[in-house]
Every structure is written in C-alpha cells, then in structure tokens.
Amino acid sequence: MQVVLLLVVGAAAGFLATRMMKMQTDIPTTIAIGVGGAIVGALVIRGLAELAGWMAGFVGAVLGALVLLWIWKTYFARR
C-alpha cells in the first residue's frame, strides 16, 4: 500500500514540478522525478529539523532572557 501511495504522491509532485518548470516529460519520468524529489526533500527536511531543533532552543533561550530583562528593567530596576 505504501508503494502505491508513494507512486501517487510522486506522480502528483512530479506533475506539479514539471509544470512549474515548464517541462514536458512522459509519465514514468514524471513519476521518477516526483519520487526522487520526495526522497531528497525528506532528507533535507530531516536535516533542517535537526538544525531547527537546536536553533529553536537557542532562540527560545534568548527570547526568555529578553523577557526577564524587560520585567527586571520595568518593575525592579531602581530609577
């Protein structure tokens, strides 16, 4: 069942990609482009998710520190 789903999604993705790039290809080539694109895309997304996880933690820490500094400056700093 997953192979059929991969072929259907690959065909749709390949069709959209070839039309966006204004290319005319036959059905097997379109499916191959879509399936290959899905594999490459999954690897890229997985890598970005790893990087984003680390980066999200860092951004969250900086934002948290900024909020704490704002609270301290607004309510506790001597004027």
PATIPA-499604 format. One record per residue (C-alpha): x, z, y. Coordinates in pm, whole numbers, plus 50000, padded with zeros to 5 digits. Each point is the difference from the previous one (the first is absolute). Layout:
REM residues N
[node [X Z Y]],
...
***
This chain:
REM residues 79
[node [50000 50000 50000]],
[node [50284 50080 50241]],
[node [50155 49658 49938]],
[node [49673 49831 50097]],
[node [49976 50217 50312]],
[node [50361 49918 50089]],
[node [49928 49629 49964]],
[node [49681 50019 50211]],
[node [50167 50205 50273]],
[node [50309 49778 49980]],
[node [49788 49688 50034]],
[node [49818 50141 50303]],
[node [50321 50122 50164]],
[node [50180 49674 49924]],
[node [49707 49799 50137]],
[node [49996 50199 50324]],
[node [50379 49987 50036]],
[node [50024 49626 49940]],
[node [49717 49932 50246]],
[node [50156 50225 50265]],
[node [50330 49814 49959]],
[node [49812 49665 49996]],
[node [50134 49901 49657]],
[node [49819 49800 49733]],
[node [50088 50117 49648]],
[node [49842 49963 49659]],
[node [49815 50289 49832]],
[node [50283 50125 49772]],
[node [50245 50001 50292]],
[node [49748 50180 50220]],
[node [49946 50267 49732]],
[node [50376 50036 49945]],
[node [50057 50042 50373]],
[node [49727 50265 50018]],
[node [50123 50195 49695]],
[node [50361 49981 50119]],
[node [49893 50112 50345]],
[node [49810 50294 49848]],
[node [50310 50112 49811]],
[node [50228 49968 50303]],
[node [49739 50163 50223]],
[node [49959 50293 49761]],
[node [50376 50060 49994]],
[node [50024 49982 50379]],
[node [49701 50231 50049]],
[node [50140 50249 49749]],
[node [50333 50005 50186]],
[node [49830 50037 50336]],
[node [49781 50281 49865]],
[node [50312 50190 49892]],
[node [50155 49951 50342]],
[node [49672 50075 50176]],
[node [49965 50324 49804]],
[node [50334 50126 50129]],
[node [49938 49862 50348]],
[node [49648 50145 50013]],
[node [50142 50344 49926]],
[node [50253 49960 50279]],
[node [49742 49873 50249]],
[node [49768 50284 49902]],
[node [50277 50252 50057]],
[node [50079 49858 50344]],
[node [49632 49994 50099]],
[node [49956 50357 49878]],
[node [50301 50112 50202]],
[node [49863 49824 50309]],
[node [49665 50177 49963]],
[node [50171 50337 49963]],
[node [50216 49934 50306]],
[node [49694 49899 50200]],
[node [49816 50319 49897]],
[node [50304 50214 50081]],
[node [50053 49828 50336]],
[node [49630 50014 50092]],
[node [49914 50356 49895]],
[node [50314 50205 49950]],
[node [50271 49876 50236]],
[node [50064 50216 50303]],
[node [49905 49834 50318]],
***
